Structure formats: C-alpha cells, structure tokens
Amino acid sequence: MIIWLASYPKSGNTWVRYFLKSYFNSPDKKLTLKQEINDNFYSTSFPNIFLLKDMKINYLNFPNIIKNWITMQDFINLNNKTNFLKTHNAMCTINNYPFTNKNNTLGAIYIVRDPRDIVVSYADHNQISHREIVENMISSQHGEYPKDKSKNFYLSITGSWSDHYNSWKKYKGRKIIIIKYEDLVLKTHETFSKIIEYLNDTNETIFDEKKIKFSIEQTNFQNLRKLEEKEGFAEQGKGVFFFRKGKIGSWKQELNKDLVKIIEQKFRKEMLELKYI
C-alpha cells in the first residue's frame, strides 16, 4: 500500500523524505543523498519515467499517463510492502480517472508552504523569472515536466497552488496529515514527531524519541547542504544548489510587490486559512 509524500514543488517534500530515510535506517548507517535500494526507507517519485517505460505506456500523450495512474499503482503494490511515493500531482480525477483509490492508498503526508516563498525558491530552481513562476502557480492547467527537458511532456498535473492544496485537503479516501513547511522550521521536533505519530497510527511505525532527535539533527539544513556540496544531488535543478536557503520569509526581500499582491489576491482564502496573511 502507498503512503504519499505529496506537495506542490519546492515545499519541503525532500526534507521530509530524508528525515524519514534517516529515521528508518540504522543510526550507524551514513546518510547519503543517493537513493539506495537497500535502504530501510526507499522513496521514489510517482509517476516516473522508468516506470512509464517499463510498463510500455506512451507517456508523450498525457491522457495515457492519466489512464494508467491506477494500473501503475497496482503494479507497485504487488510487492506487498508500504511504498512511500513522492508526488507533485494534485489529488484529482480527470475524465473519470482518479489519481488513486483506497485499494492502493494507505495514507498521505501533505506538505504545504507559503506560496510567496515557493515563488522565490522555484524560480531559482528552474532559473526562470519570478513572474513566470507566479503565472504558473495561478494556472489551473499547470503541470510538471520531467528533469530531462529534451522530453517535452507532462509528467504530472499540479494545477494552481490553491487547486493543489485543496485537492489533498479535501481527499476523504484515507486519513491524511497536513504539515506546514514553516512548522518544520519553527517547531521542528514537534512537527516531525507528529509525522511519526501519524505513521504509527497508519502503518504501525514504532515511535522512538531518540531516533526522532537523531534524524532531525542528521537532516538539518546545514548537513543536507554539505552533503549536496560533497555528493551532488540528482534532484538539483538549474540553480547552484537544491538546498538553497531553507529559510522562511525570503520573499520579503526578494519578491516584487506587484507579484506579492497577485499571490495574496488569488490565494487569499487559503492563505488566511493557513495564517500566511
């Protein structure tokens, strides 16, 4: 069964995944940014190009990916394990094809972040303008392309930032937990403990206070940045580093006021709900 690690891009999904990698692995195992099959915690993206090719899905036509969402998840779950899958896809149904179902999904951890900070981080990641990122974030038709830009096709549909957040918040198929990126920064121990408590309820993950503290320390921003400098990182975009600053509120110094106004107007309801404004 699948536990989704879901978020809009550049919202803290990677931080949560590496915390879980540290938590599930033995304390004597050296943390690396490389995905290793023999890790006790292994997370891959969904959908991904390797799975699409293995299942001989014509991914150049996005409707073919949509039609096979459930088929791909059925295949993944043949291993009879808990499968942690990262996704930036909205929890949506398109042409009567749902993104997932109760037969495949056990739960989800959804990470949400202030959209103003996402703009700054996402623009650096893709090396495009803040304005272009804002235009993408307010579009319900927006989707995600694979890292290999030579393959010009949608990998997932995100929709607007508010579409994405609401789609996961309103999902009733399974119990999900919503985590704010800002709480990961400001209430680190409390928030990561909340994640392990959720996994304890969902798939009987053992709650271990010592492991939580160790994993928080092992995966703090400075350590992850050092690892990226040393090893590189497969998820690095066009920016210099994937782990850029790890701060909240950078938009106040870096984002143009007219773009701030657009974001706050377009997403006012959700930002009020999340106490971003």
For each residue, the residues with C-beta under 8 A, 3 or more apart:
1: 77 82 83 104 105 106 203
2: 73 76 77 82 83 84 85 100 104 105 106
3: 82 83 84 85 105 106 107 108 109 199 202 203
4: 85 86 87 100 105 107 108 109 110 176
5: 13 16 17 20 43 84 85 86 87 108 109 111
6: 13 86 87 88 89 91 108 109 110 111 168
7: 11 12 13 88 110 111 112 113
8: 11 88 112 113 115 118 158 161 164 165
9: 88 118 122 125 144 158
10: 113 118 121 122 125
11: 7 8 111 112 113 118 181
12: 7 15 16 111 113 179 181 184
13: 5 6 7 16 17 86 88 111
14: 17 18 235 242
15: 12 18 19 184 219 221 224 246
16: 5 12 13 19 20 109 111 179 184 195
17: 5 13 14 20 21 43 84 86
18: 14 15 21 22 31 33 219 224
19: 15 16 22 23 192 195 215 216 219
20: 5 16 17 23 24 41 43 84 195 215
21: 17 18 24 25 31 39 41 43 219
22: 18 19 25 31 214 215 218 219
23: 19 20 41 196 208 211 212 215
24: 20 21 39 40 41
25: 21 22 29 31 39 40 41
26: 29 40
27: 211 214
28:
29: 25 26
30:
31: 18 21 22 25 218 219 223 227
32: 36 227 231
33: 18 224 227 228 231 232 233 234
34: 231 234
35: 39 42 43 44 234
36: 32 39 42
37: 42
38:
39: 21 24 25 35 36 42
40: 24 25 26
41: 20 21 23 24 25 84
42: 35 36 37 39 84
43: 5 17 20 21 35 84 85 86
44: 35 48 85 86
45: 48 85 86 87
46: 51 72 73 76 85 86 87 89
47: 51 52 59 65 69 72 89 155 156
48: 44 45 51 52 155
49: 52 53 59 146 148 151 155
50: 53 54
51: 46 47 48 54 55 72 75 76
52: 47 48 49 55 57 59 65 72
53: 49 50 56 57 59
54: 50 51
55: 51 52 68 71 72 75
56: 53
57: 52 53 64 65 68 72
58: 61 64
59: 47 49 52 53 62 64 65 153 155
60: 151 153
61: 58 64 153
62: 59 65 66 143 153 154 157
63: 66 67 95
64: 57 58 59 61 67 68
65: 47 52 57 59 62 68 69 154 155
66: 62 63 69 94 95 97
67: 63 64 71 97
68: 55 57 64 65 71 72
69: 47 65 66 72 73 97 98 99 100
70: 73 74 97 98 100 101 104
71: 55 67 68 74 75
72: 46 47 51 52 55 57 68 69 75 76
73: 2 46 69 70 76 77 100 101 104 105
74: 70 71 77 78 103 104
75: 51 55 71 72 78
76: 2 46 51 72 73 79 83 85 104
77: 1 2 73 74 80 83 104
78: 74 75
79: 76 83
80: 77
81:
82: 1 2 3 106 203
83: 1 2 3 76 77 79
84: 2 3 5 17 20 41 42 43
85: 2 3 4 5 43 44 45 46 76
86: 4 5 6 13 17 43 44 45 46
87: 4 5 6 45 46 156
88: 6 7 8 9 13 144 156 158
89: 6 46 47 92 99 144 156 157 158
90: 99 157 158 159 163 164 167 168
91: 6 99 100 108 167 168 170 171
92: 89 98 99 157 159 167
93: 96 97 98 99
94: 66 97 157
95: 63 66
96: 93
97: 66 67 69 70 93 94
98: 69 70 92 93 101
99: 69 89 90 91 92 93
100: 2 4 69 70 73 91 104 105 173
101: 70 73 98 104 105 173
102: 105 173 174
103: 74
104: 1 2 70 73 74 76 77 100 101
105: 1 2 3 4 73 100 101 102 108 173 174
106: 1 2 3 82 174 202 203
107: 3 4 174 175 176 177 198 202 203
108: 3 4 5 6 91 105 168 171 174 176 177
109: 3 4 5 6 16 176 177 179 195 198
110: 4 6 7 165 168 169 176 177 178 179
111: 5 6 7 11 12 13 16 178 179 180 181 184
112: 7 8 11 165 178 179 180 181 274
113: 7 8 10 11 12 117 118 180 181 182
114: 117 118 181 182 248 251 271 274 276
115: 8 118 119 137 161 263 267 271 276
116: 119 120 251 255 260 263 264 276
117: 113 114 120 121 181 248 249 250 251
118: 8 9 10 11 113 114 115 121 122 133 137 161
119: 115 116 122 123 130 133 134 137 251 255 259 263
120: 116 117 123 124 130 250 251 254 255
121: 10 117 118 124 125 244 245 250
122: 9 10 118 119 125 126 133 137
123: 119 120 126 127 128 129 130 132 133
124: 120 121 127 237 239 244
125: 9 10 121 122 237 238 239 242 244
126: 122 123 133 237 238 239
127: 123 124 237 238 239
128: 123 132 133
129: 123 132 133
130: 119 120 123 133 134 254 255 256 259
131: 134 135 256 259
132: 123 128 129 135 136
133: 118 119 122 123 126 128 129 130 136 137
134: 119 130 131 137 138 259 262 263
135: 131 132 138 139
136: 132 133 139 142
137: 115 118 119 122 133 134 142 160 161 263
138: 134 135 160 161 262 263 266
139: 135 136 142 159 160
140: 159 160 163
141: 159
142: 136 137 139 157 158 159 160
143: 62 154 155 156 157 158
144: 9 88 89 154 155 156 157 158
145: 149 151 152 153 154 155
146: 49 149 151 153 155
147: 235 237
148: 49 151
149: 145 146 152
150:
151: 49 60 145 146 148
152: 145 149
153: 59 60 61 62 145 146
154: 62 65 143 144 145 157
155: 47 48 49 59 65 143 144 145 146
156: 47 87 88 89 143 144
157: 62 89 90 92 94 142 143 144 154
158: 8 9 88 89 90 142 143 144 163 164
159: 90 92 139 140 141 142 163 164 167
160: 137 138 139 140 142 163 164 266
161: 8 115 118 137 138 164 165 267 270
162: 165 166 266 267 269 270
163: 90 140 158 159 160 166 167
164: 8 90 158 159 160 161 167 168
165: 8 110 112 161 162 168 169 270
166: 162 163 169 170 270
167: 90 91 92 159 163 164 170 171
168: 6 90 91 108 110 164 165 171 176 178
169: 110 165 166 178
170: 91 166 167
171: 91 108 167 168 174 176
172:
173: 100 101 102 105
174: 102 105 106 107 108 171
175: 107 201 202
176: 4 107 108 109 110 168 171
177: 107 108 109 110 194 195 198
178: 110 111 112 168 169
179: 12 16 109 110 111 112 183 184 191 194 195
180: 111 112 113 183 184 191 274
181: 11 12 111 112 113 114 117 184 185 248
182: 113 114 185 186 248
183: 179 180 186 187 190 191
184: 12 15 16 111 179 180 181 187 188 191 192
185: 181 182 188 246 247 248
186: 182 183 248
187: 183 184 190 191
188: 184 185 191 192 216
189: 192 193 212 213 216
190: 183 187 193 194
191: 179 180 183 184 187 188 194 195
192: 19 184 188 189 195 196 212 215 216
193: 189 190 196 197 207 209 212
194: 177 179 190 191 197 198
195: 16 19 20 109 177 179 191 192 198 199
196: 23 192 193 199 200 205 207 208 212
197: 193 194 200 201 207
198: 107 109 177 194 195 201 202
199: 3 195 196 202 203 205
200: 196 197 204 205 206 207
201: 175 197 198
202: 3 106 107 175 198 199 205
203: 1 3 82 106 107 199
204: 200
205: 196 199 200 202
206: 200
207: 193 196 197 200 212
208: 23 196 211 212
209: 193 212 213
210: 213 214
211: 23 27 208 214 215
212: 23 189 192 193 196 207 208 209 215 216
213: 189 209 210 216 217
214: 22 27 210 211 217 218
215: 19 20 22 23 192 211 212 218 219
216: 19 188 189 192 212 213 219 220
217: 213 214 220 223
218: 22 31 214 215 223
219: 15 18 19 21 22 31 215 216 223 224
220: 216 217 223 224
221: 15 224 225 243 246
222: 225 226
223: 31 217 218 219 220 226 227
224: 15 18 33 219 220 221 227 228 243
225: 221 222 228 229 241 243 246
226: 222 223 229 230
227: 31 32 33 223 224 230 231 233
228: 33 224 225 231 232 233 236 241 242 243
229: 225 226 241
230: 226 227
231: 32 33 34 227 228
232: 33 228 236
233: 33 227 228 236 242 243
234: 33 34 35
235: 14 147 242
236: 228 232 233 239 241 242
237: 124 125 126 127 147 242
238: 125 126 127
239: 124 125 126 127 236 242 244
240: 244
241: 225 228 229 236 244
242: 14 125 228 233 235 236 237 239
243: 221 224 225 228 233 246
244: 121 124 125 239 240 241
245: 121 250
246: 15 185 221 225 243
247: 185 250
248: 114 117 181 182 185 186
249: 117 252
250: 117 120 121 245 247 253 254
251: 114 116 117 119 120 254 255 260
252: 249 255
253: 250
254: 120 130 250 251
255: 116 119 120 130 251 252 259 260
256: 130 131 259 260
257: 260 261
258: 261 262
259: 119 130 131 134 255 256 262 263
260: 116 251 255 256 257 263 264
261: 257 258 264 265
262: 134 138 258 259 265 266
263: 115 116 119 134 137 138 259 260 266 267 271
264: 116 260 261 267 268 271 277
265: 261 262 268
266: 138 160 162 262 263
267: 115 161 162 263 264 270 271
268: 264 265 271 272 277
269: 162 272 273
270: 161 162 165 166 267 273 274
271: 114 115 263 264 267 268 274 276 277
272: 268 269 275 276 277
273: 269 270
274: 112 114 180 270 271
275: 272
276: 114 115 116 271 272
277: 264 268 271 272
